Amino acid sequence: MEAIRFGTDGWRAIIAEDFTFTNVERVAFAIGLYIKETYVNVSGGETLPVLLGYDTRFLADQFALRAARVLMAMGLTVKLANRDIPTPCIAWATQHEPTGGALQFTASHNPPEYCGVKYIPPYAGPATNDITAKITENLKHVPAAGPELEPYGYADSHGSLSHLQPPTFDASEPYMVALSRLVDLERLKKSGLKVAFDALYSTSRGYMDAMLERAGLEYQGLHMQRDPLFGGGMPEPKPEYLKDLSALVQSEKFNLGIATDGDADRFAVVDDRGVFFTPNQLLCLLTRHLYKNHGMTGAVVRNLTTTHMLDHVAAKYGLELIETPVGFKYIGEKMRSVDVLIGGEESGGVSIKGHIPEKDGILANLLVIEMLAMEGKPLCEIWADLEAEVGVKFYQRRGDLHLTKQTQKILLEHLARHPFESLGGRPLARVSKLDGLKLYYDEDNWLLIRPSGTEPVIRVSGEGTSEPLIDSLMLDFKRQIDEILMGATV
């Protein structure tokens, strides 16, 4: 059980090391117990159907099939995706018709040797901590392997489950119809925009390009085939993996380049010059677009690593700003309880009012294209307009402290007893312990110290209103950390 831990977005591990068929069966059984306990159709005496999906990774489809057979052996009704499916699509499908939720086999943007699984409840957003805690507790009740437990799938090598063939489902059409209601496709058809799309060998192929076709846009696709090795790179839409997209945009004079990550819940954009726009920038731009061009209002939700420029954008339009811990499950939770206009995070996840409380890279890309169509300007000019309207610029920094587990433990224990008191030569305005330690030089200049949940690394991110200031804060932070570590080893 120690090998199975649910993090901010499900359980992920290296294939054949911890992510094995045996552990997949155990996780499926634990989730099945939760579903049977929670989503029983009392009127009919049957559990609601459970959806199973997978991304383009090695063996992801076979892991999903094995999990489906375990759930079927437990007496649950299941439906298996007819092909690899975007996470936002299967999430949307959980609430389109009554279900007991979904199991999605994906490691998102992780390296190709990883696979993962997450349970998506029927509210169509990430499972909250109370749900994953119950699933983790259920792992203690998974029966041991043995022929006497064949009904639960633990003797699959004996052929006990091989005859169980789940029916398939295809949610692509109703999902894309739902997207069409959120984006003005007619406006896109009249725009004359040319778009380059890099699928990065992901689940978005056949979805993102299909929406571009419905919008009548001229487009060209890249990396549109399934490749479990992701072309030797990563299914992560960062500049270093989008060089082909940037080059294509410049050489063929496209107005925009778009991409998604491995399971299409994150997005990325390069402008007509091939310049990468950060998720922080795009989240601010989309907030402005929804308010200005759609006349929409509501709260703006971001996690504590996301730019404070969004606070200024929200304030300009009189919108409430809500900060959450890291993990879209916290943003999704707010979207289910508060009137939220847009929720997003600096890692590239976004969703909006009227959609599911789960990040959707396909929708986010469409909204950026729509913004260009409505503004009639290149992306860089729209960004310049926003900076002028807000009247402040922000600069981000990020780094990692690579420490041994013992050294990390010593540092975190020291900071718990003696938090930072000053930064950049003056007392801190305040310290937040919402998630890690967020050190406020003032409300717009800050550093965040947060340990990784998967490796002995402490993430350090920061933001400032000038490059010299944020650089000086990062240097002073490193100086104080070095002093703490040197003192601990003396």
N, C-alpha and C positions, 0 to 999 in steps of 0.2 A: 504493500500500500504506500510505502514511503516514496516510491517512484512516481506516484500519481498525485500531483498537486495542481489545483485550479488557481491560476493567476488572475490577472486583470481581465483576461478574455479567453477563458477556457484552459485546457491542459494541452501543453505542447512538449514534445520530446523527440529525440533522435530515433529514426526508424531502425528497428532491429536491435536497438540498445534498450531503451525503456518503452518505446512505442512499438509494442508487439501485438500479435493477434490475441494472445492470452490477456494482456492488460486491456486491450480494446473490449474484449468480452466482459471483463470485470467492470469497466466503466459503463458499458451499455447496460449491464444488469443493475448497477447502482442507480443510473438515471431511470431505468424502467421501473424500479421500485418507487422512485419519487413520482413518476407520472401516474402510476397505479394508485398511489396514496392521495394524489392531488386532483387529478382530472378524470374522475370516474363519472360517466354519464349515468346518473342514478335512475333516470327514467327508463333507460333501455338496459341497464345492467352491464353495459359494455364501456370500455375505455374509448376515448376519442382517438382518431387516427394520429399516428406520429410520423412526421416527415423525416427522411434521411437524405442528406446531400453530401457532396464532396467537391474538392477543387481538382486542379490538374496535376497534383503531386503523385509521385511513385506510390502505387498501391492504395491511394486514397479511396478509389472506387471499391476495392476489395475489402478494406477496413469497414466501409459503410455497409457493404453487403453482409459481412459477418455480424456487425451490430444489429442490422435489420433482422437477421435470423435469430439472434438471441432474444430480441424483443418479441418476435413472433412466437418463439418457444415459451415465452412468459405469458402468452395469451393476449398480447397487444396487437392491434391493427396497425400496420405500417404501410408506407408508400415510399418508394425509392426514386430519387430523381433519375430521369431518363438520360442525363448527361451531366458533366460537371456544371455546377450552378453557382452564381454569385451569392455571397452571403446576404446582401440586401434583398435578393429575390426570394430566397427560401425563408428569410425572416418575414418578408411581406406576406408570403403564402401562409404562414402560421395563423394569421388573423383574417385572411381572406374568407376562409370557411372555418368552422369550429374544428380545432385540433388540440392535441395534447402537447404541442410544441414541436421542435425539430432538433435533430442532431446533425451538426454540420462538421464534416471532416476537412479541416483546413489548418494550415500553419501560417496563413495570411502572407506576410512579407518576409517570413523567416527563410534562412538558407534552404536549399533543396533537400538536404538530408533530414529535415524536420517534417513531422506531420503533427496534427493536432485535432482536437475535437472540442466543440462547445455545444452546450445545450441552450437552445433559444426557446424561452417560454412563449405561450400563445399571445402575449402582449407584443410580440415582434421586436423585442429589444434584448440586450445582453442580460444574462441571468445575474441577479443581484447576489450580494454576499450571503444572505440568509438561505437562498436556494442552493448555491454551491456548497454551503456548509452542510446542508441536509444530504446532498449527494455524496459528499466526502464521508459523512457518518454512515451512509448506506454501504460504503465500500467494506466496512467492518462486517457486514452481514452477507457478503457474497460467499456462496458455498465453495468449498475447495473442489478442485478438478477431480473427476472420477466417473466411471461408467454409470454409477447409480444416479448421477446428476445430469444425464443426457437431456432431459427436458429444458435445462437452462443453458445448453449450448457448450458445456465444458468438455464434451467428448466429440467435438466436430471432426477430429481426425478419424473417428470411427464411422463417420458418414451419417451421424444422427441428424444433422441439420442440412445436409447438402440438397435434400429434396425440397426445402422450403424456398419458394421463389416469390418474393414480394412483388406486388403490382407496382408499376411506375407512375410517375406524375410529371407534368410539364406545366410550370407556372409562368413561363416566359411571356405569353400573350397578355394575361390579365395584369401582370406586373408592369409591362410596358404601356398598357393602356392607362394604368394609374400614373405613371410618369408623365404621360401625355396631358394629363389634367393639371399638372403642376408647372408645365413649361409651355409657352406659346409657340407651338410648332409652326403655325402660319406665319408668325413674325420671322422665324428662322428661315422659312422657305423664301421669303422676300428679301432676305438680307444679302444674298450673294456671297456669303462667307465661305472660305475654303479652310477645311480642317484636316490636320494630320492626326491619326490616332495610333498610339503604340499600346497594343494589348499586353505586351510583356509576357506572352504565352499564358495568359491568365484566363479566368472564367468569364471575363468581360467580352471576349470575342463572341460574336453572335448576338450580343445584347447592345453594347455601345454602338457598334457599327449599324445594327438594325435601327436604332433610334436616330442615327444620323441620316439613314436612308429615308425614314419616315418624315424627317424634317426637310427632306429635299436638298440636303447640303452636299456640295462636292467634297469628297474626302478621299484619303488614301490611308490604308492600314499597314501597320508594321507588326511583325512577330505574331501573326494571327493563327498559328498552329499550336497544338498542345506539345509541350516539351517539358518533362519533369525536371530537367536540369536547367531550365530557364536560360538557354543559350549560353551557359557557362557563367551567368551573372546572378542576379537576385531579382525576385519579383517585387522589388521595392522601388516606387517611383521617385527616386532621388536623382540629382543631376548626373552623378557618375554612371547611372544606368539608363539615362535618357539621351545619350550622345547621338544615337542614330536619329531619334525624333528631332532633336535640335537641328541637326544637319539637314534633314529633309525639309523642315519648315523654312529654313533659309534658302536652300537651293531651289525649291519649287514655289517659293513665294506664298506660303500658306498664311492665313490670318492668325492661326492659333494651332498649337499642338497640345494634345491631351493624352493622359495615360491613367491607368489604374494599377493597384497592387494585385497580388496573387488571387485574392478572393473578391476583388472589386469593391471593397468597402472604403478604401482610401483613393484619393485622386491626386493628380498633378497636372500642372499647366506650364507651357512655355509660350512666350508671346511671339509676335511676328518676326522678331530679331533672333529668336532661339534662346531668349533669356528666361531662365527658370524663375517662376514666381513662387515664393514660399507659401505654405499653408496659412501662416499668420497673415500674410498680405491678402490672400484669397478670402479668408474668413471675414476680414474687415470689408473687402469689396462686396462680398455677397450680402452682408448685413445692410450695407448702403443700398444695394440693388433692390433687395426685397422691400425696403422701406420707401425708397424714392420711386422706383418703377412699377412696383406692385401695390403700393399703398398699404403694406402689411405692418402690423405692430405686434408687440409681445416682448417677453423677456429675452435677453441675450445670455446664453450660458457658455462658459468656457472653463477648462480646467486650469489649475494654478500654474502650469508651465506655458500657457498660451499668452500671446502679447497683450500688454495693457493698452495698446492703441485701440483695441476693441472696446475698452472702457470709455475712451474718449468718443468713439463713434456712437456708442450707445447713449452717452450723455448728450451728445449733439442732437439726437433725435428724441430725447426724453424717454429712453427705454431703460428698464431695469437691467442691471448687470448682476449675474449670479456666478460665483466661483465654486468649483467642485474639486475633489481630489482627482488624481490621474486615473483614467479608465473611463471609456465611453458609457459604461454601465451607470455611472453617477449622473452623466448628462442625460442619458435615456430615462433615468428615474425622475429627473426634473421635468422632462418632456411629458411624462405620464401624470404629473401632479400639478403642473403650473402651465399657464398660457405662455408658451415659448415660441418666439419667432424663429430663432436659429440656435443651434447648439453645435459646438465644434472644438477641435483641439489642434495643437500645433503639429501633430504627427500626420494630419491630413484627413481626419474624419469629420464629416459634416452631415447634419440632417436639418430639416426645416418643418415649420408648422404645416399640418395637413398630410404629413408623411409618417413613416414608422419611426419609433424612438431608437433607431439604429443607424449608424453611419452608412452612407450610400455614395460611393465614388462615381457611379454612373449618373445619378441625379445631379451631383455637384458639378460635374463637367458640363452637363446640359445647361445648367444655370449660368455658368461662366460664358458659354456661347451666346445664350439669350441676352446676357448683360451687354456683350459687344454689339449685338444686333440692335438693342434698344438705345444704347449710347451713341452708336455710329462713330466710334473712335477706337484706335488701337488700345490694347490693355495698358500699356505704359502711360498713355495720356489719361486714362480713367484713374489710374493710381495717383498720378500727379494732382488731379482734381481733388481726390480724397485727402491727400496730404495737405493741400492748401486749405481745404475746408476745416480740417481738424486742427491745423496749426502746430503740429508737433511731429517729429520723426523719432523712430525707435530703432535701436540696433541690438541684435541678439548675439549672444555668445553661448557656446556649449563645450563641455569637456568631460572627461571621465577620470576618476581616481582609481587606478588599478591597484588593488590591495589584496593581501591574503585574507582569508576568512578571519583569522585571529586579529590581524591589524584593523580590519574593518570593525570588528566587534569592540576593540579597544577605543577606536575613534568615536563610534556611535554612543558608547556608554559615557565617554567623556563629554560629548556634546549634550547628552541628556541631563547630565549634572551641571555642566557649565556652558550654557548656550553662548553664542557670540554676543558680545555687547557693543562692538563698534565695527565699522567698516569704512574704509577710505578716510580714516583719521577723525571720524566723528561718531557719536553714539547713534545706534540704530533707531529709526523711527518706531519700529515694532518688529516682532518676530511672530510668524504664523506656524503652527504645528498641525495644520490641517492634513498635510501629507508630506512627511519629511520636515525640513526646516526651511522656511522662506524668510530671508533676511531683507528687510526693507530699509534701504538707505533713505528713500522717501517713497511716495506712492507710485512713482513711475520708474524708479531705479532699484533693482532688486536682484538677489541671487537665490537660487533654490538648490538645496542639497537633499538628494533623495537616493537611498540605496536601491540598486536593482534587485528585483525579486528572483532572478535566475542565475546570477553570476556574482563573484566577489568584486563588484564595481560600484562605486558611488557616482551617480550622475550629478553633474553640476551644470546648471543652466542659469543664464542671467540676461537681463535686458536693461538698457539705459537710453537716455535721451541724447547722449553724445558718445561717440566712439572712445575718446580719451577717458571719459568717466567710467564707462562700463569696463574698459580694459584695466583701469587702475583698481576698480573694485575686485576684479578677478585676481589680479596680482596680490592684492592685500589679503584676499581670502586664502590663496595658496601659501602665503607667508605664515599666516596664523595656523593653518593646517600642519605645515612642516614643523612649527614650533611644538604643536601638541604631540605629534608623532615622535619627535626627537625626545621630548620629555618623558614619553611613555616607555622609551627603550633604554633610558639612562638607568 
